[in-house]
């Protein structure tokens, strides 16, 4: 099975995104993915408007796919999302991917937008997915009439459709909740997760496939992506620096129940707003995440990363592929920690790793 490779760029300046997008295409990557945030836990790199960046990268490249990781359905009306994604798709001759999720408190609640319970947010996402697809197929003689829990449309249409009226793919972002994984299986063209070990990836992939079957689909219709935090070096000191830098993020994005299954008790009240989806991205939140991360053993933190020589990294990537991953989206942690330039990692990826999976 051919495996696709994507890049989730880490930028210290807005122009880094554009440079990395061009370099990714040059070095054999299939896709590039930009986060959609107003803010993030400090220090924040995922803060730029993604559709503007993707259009700019698209204008400077020829073939690389362009996706959001991920737009949410709270800040944007379904018609707005459908319109923007179709515009990018036409600009780039059919290279857009809509990555979409249920959102985070940090990007909604402080701005006066609703932050609701999980069931409500997933239900809103479901309606959004349904409406986006309806709007992409709408015409003057076949407009959208819709009465839902959250959205109401009468005679609505988009005059702009995806490039050549293709089925623009929608990848649903789902960290681990059964509700959202079920939605991926029911309505998604792809799955965008975050931190996973091969074991947790396989479990969640199976939930998606089961939901797909219940919805009358096949799990093979849904491309499963895996976001990989990559530390491509045999230097133990560099590996230690990267692992330490990731512990806070691992803690807030993994959760106490999952960590407990790996033998680590997270001393936090589950009702608190410490988790990534619930926190408000303040310095207090960031400091709490760092404090919780300090107790995470290096060996456990390392299970959520791909680390080592090219051969070692290939072995770890193959474990994710065996667990069901079809699209490996990389984040270069040597570049993130300013240890080496991102082009160094891309050159090794092209010459020693990507070709192994093709």
Secondary structure, 3 states (H helix, E strand, C coil): CCCEEEECCCCCCHHHHHHHHHHHHHCCCCEEEECCCCCCCCCCCCCCCHHHHHHHHHHCCCCCEEEECCEECCCCCHHHHHHHHHHHHHHCCCCEEEEEECCCHHHCHHHCCCCCCHHHHHHHHHHHHHHHHHHHHCCCCCCEEEECCCCEEEEECCCCCCHHHCCCCEEEECCCCHHHHHHHHHHCCEEECCCCCHHHHHHHHHHHHHHHHHCCCCHHHCEEEEEEEEECCCCHHHHHHHHHHHHHHHHHHHCHHHHHHCCCCCCCCCCCCCCCCCCCCCHHHHHHHHHHHHCCCHHHHHCCEEECCHHHHHHHHHHHHHCCCCEEEEEEHHHHCCCCCHHHHHHHHHHHHHHHHC
